[in-house]
Amino acid sequence: MKWLFSSATLVFLSACSPQTDKIYTVDELAGDEALLTKILGECRNNAGKLWETPTCRNAEAADGKLRLERGRRALGG
């Protein structure tokens, strides 16, 4: 009986746990500028909570990568 109660409790608690967001890589974000813009907006609007998340760090890195590529193209390189 204790086993049944423990199992039911475990199933209930795991069903109530918060969903984790997908962690996007730098290349995924650099390839989809609309997604990058959306994520950067969310990260910058709630920097205190989201700044250290992997997706926000990857979004900043992807933004920097795209800026460098645009700069190289503008200079003819």
C-alpha positions in Angstrom: 0.0 0.0 0.0 2.9 2.4 0.8 4.4 1.6 -2.6 1.1 2.6 -4.4 0.8 5.8 -2.4 4.5 6.7 -3.1 4.1 5.9 -6.8 0.9 8.0 -7.1 2.6 10.9 -5.3 5.7 10.7 -7.6 3.5 10.7 -10.8 1.4 13.6 -9.5 4.5 15.7 -8.6 6.2 15.0 -11.9 3.1 16.0 -13.9 3.0 19.4 -12.0 6.7 20.3 -12.6 7.2 23.3 -14.8 8.0 22.7 -18.5 11.5 23.5 -19.6 12.1 25.7 -22.6 14.1 24.5 -25.5 17.7 25.7 -25.5 18.5 27.1 -28.9 22.1 26.9 -30.2 23.9 29.9 -31.7 23.7 28.4 -35.2 19.9 27.8 -34.9 19.4 31.4 -33.8 21.7 32.9 -36.4 19.7 30.9 -39.1 16.3 32.2 -38.0 16.4 36.0 -37.5 12.8 36.3 -36.5 13.3 33.8 -33.7 16.5 35.6 -32.7 14.7 38.9 -32.5 11.9 37.5 -30.4 14.3 35.8 -27.9 16.6 38.9 -27.7 13.5 41.0 -26.9 12.4 38.7 -24.2 15.9 38.4 -22.7 16.5 42.1 -22.7 13.1 43.0 -21.3 13.6 40.6 -18.3 17.4 40.6 -18.0 17.4 40.1 -14.2 15.7 36.7 -14.5 16.7 35.5 -18.0 20.1 36.9 -18.6 22.1 33.9 -17.4 19.9 31.3 -19.3 21.7 29.3 -22.0 19.3 30.5 -24.7 19.8 34.2 -23.8 23.6 33.8 -23.9 23.3 32.0 -27.2 21.1 34.7 -28.6 23.6 37.4 -27.7 26.4 35.3 -29.3 24.3 34.8 -32.4 23.5 38.5 -32.6 27.2 39.4 -32.3 28.0 36.8 -35.0 25.5 38.3 -37.4 26.7 41.8 -36.7 30.3 40.8 -37.6 29.1 39.1 -40.8 27.1 42.2 -41.8 30.1 44.4 -41.1 32.4 42.3 -43.2 30.0 42.3 -46.1 29.6 46.1 -45.8 33.4 46.5 -46.0 33.5 44.2 -49.0 35.1 41.3 -47.3 
